[in-house]
Amino acid sequence: MTKEDPSLLERAKRAKRIVRNPAQYKVCVGCDSIVAAKVNICPNCHSYRFESDQEFVVAQAKSLSCREQHSVVSEDLL
């Protein structure tokens, strides 16, 4: 039996929230991050282009929940 990675568990929890209500989120076209629908500029890559199709958001959430984080986020730069 292997021990679960806490970061993957957290990503799975966030993905579950997103899948339950995809209308509140959108995917950044620049870095593939999922952000709140009200965001105008991606906090990770500063892109302003987003995909808000709910099926696409759900698919991206499921994809991201199954792998470790690869992108650099603002918290990493502190």
C-alpha positions in Angstrom: 0.0 0.0 0.0 1.4 3.4 -1.0 0.9 6.6 1.0 -1.2 9.2 -0.8 0.5 12.5 -1.8 -1.2 15.3 0.2 -0.8 17.7 -2.7 -2.7 15.3 -5.0 -5.4 14.9 -2.5 -5.8 18.7 -2.3 -5.9 19.0 -6.1 -8.6 16.3 -6.1 -10.7 18.2 -3.6 -10.4 21.4 -5.6 -11.3 19.5 -8.8 -14.4 18.1 -7.2 -15.5 21.6 -6.2 -14.9 22.8 -9.8 -16.7 19.8 -11.4 -19.8 20.4 -9.2 -20.1 24.0 -10.4 -18.1 24.6 -13.6 -20.0 27.9 -14.3 -18.0 29.6 -11.6 -14.7 28.8 -13.3 -12.8 29.2 -16.6 -9.5 27.9 -18.0 -6.6 30.2 -18.8 -5.5 29.7 -22.4 -2.0 30.9 -21.6 -1.1 28.4 -18.8 -4.1 26.0 -18.6 -4.8 27.0 -15.0 -8.4 27.0 -13.7 -9.4 30.4 -12.3 -12.6 32.0 -10.9 -15.0 33.2 -13.6 -14.8 36.8 -12.3 -11.0 37.0 -13.0 -9.9 39.2 -15.9 -6.2 38.5 -15.8 -4.7 35.1 -14.9 -2.8 35.4 -11.6 -0.2 32.9 -12.7 0.8 34.0 -16.2 -1.0 37.3 -16.7 -2.9 36.2 -19.7 -6.3 37.7 -20.5 -7.6 34.9 -22.7 -9.9 32.2 -21.2 -12.0 29.3 -22.2 -15.3 29.2 -20.2 -17.1 26.3 -21.8 -18.3 24.2 -18.9 -17.4 20.9 -20.5 -13.9 22.1 -21.1 -13.6 23.3 -17.5 -14.7 19.9 -16.2 -12.3 18.1 -18.5 -9.4 20.3 -17.4 -10.3 19.9 -13.7 -10.3 16.1 -14.1 -7.0 16.2 -16.0 -5.2 18.5 -13.4 -6.5 16.4 -10.5 -4.6 13.4 -11.6 -1.1 14.8 -11.8 1.3 16.9 -9.8 1.5 20.7 -10.3 4.0 21.7 -13.0 3.3 25.4 -13.3 4.8 28.1 -11.2 2.2 30.1 -9.2 2.6 33.4 -7.4 3.1 31.6 -4.0 6.3 30.0 -5.4 7.8 33.4 -6.1 7.6 34.7 -2.5 
